[in-house]
Amino acid sequence: MNPNCARCGKIVYPTEKVNCLDKFWHKACFHCETCKMTLNMKNYKGYEKKPYCNAHYPKQSFTMVADTPENLRLKQQSELQSQIRYKEEFEKNKGKGFSVVADTPELQRIKKTQDQISNIKYHEEFERSRMGPSPSEGAEMERRNSQESTNYRRPTEQQQQPSHHVQPSNPGRAQGSRTGWQLCSAPALSAARALYSLAGGFKRFRAVYDYNAADEDEVSFQDGDTIINVQQIDDGWMYGTVERTGDTGMLPANYVEAI
């Protein structure tokens, strides 16, 4: 039995039947409810089981809720319940994560005291590193320099030989091999020299050979010159001042002897 058309109510035969939106339509009756444009299965849009074109498809709009006293009361009640649940969750998880320490006056005082102690320790370490070795350290360096100068002192027979003998070879020194005070900054070097001088660490030496400076930080001297304020830098080099010329710099340790 053939069904009736949902639009006109007449019988719909199979050749002109359209089955859509749970209803049967004639092809001519299947049109937009607003503009009457004929539709097909590809371009229709259904709303409440009625066909519409894309332009006249009903758009859903949201309804606004009036701020009545009852609605305001419900809103406030919902906010209170949310706050209660938040506090319950906070109290439950408070010990599991990190604990919040109250910033009381006592804790502020302790924190301030710790900061002051840290600053004092920092300045003490800074001044200690800037001023160089202490007097006790200077005395230890003097003892070490005395031992090194003794080890490098030539036999008496060689000291009595005339200066026209063959001079010892220049030991040579690489820039990266300088140690001791040569690696210090200028303020630290001055302070270290002052402490070392007070401790009696500087020695007087006498040149036994002529030496011409091979670098800008070295000094030249002649046989018989007195070298004052001498510091032992490493195994092969010293640092001192030629008393005759007043020049100060590096000099080879095997060209001089202790006085």
Secondary structure, 3 states (H helix, E strand, C coil): CCCECCCCCCECCHHHEEEECCEEEECCCCECCCCCCECCCCCCEEECCEEECCCCCCCCCCCCCCCCHHHHHHHHHHHHHHHHHHHHHHHHHCCCCCCCCCCCHHHHHHHHHHHHHHHHHHHHHHHHHHHCCCHHHHHHHHHHHHHHHHHCCCCHHHHCCCCCCCCCCCCCCCHHHCCHHHHCCHHHHHHHHHHHHHCCCCEEEEECCCECCCCCCECCECCCCEEEEEEECCCCEEEEEECCCCCEEEEEHHHEEEC
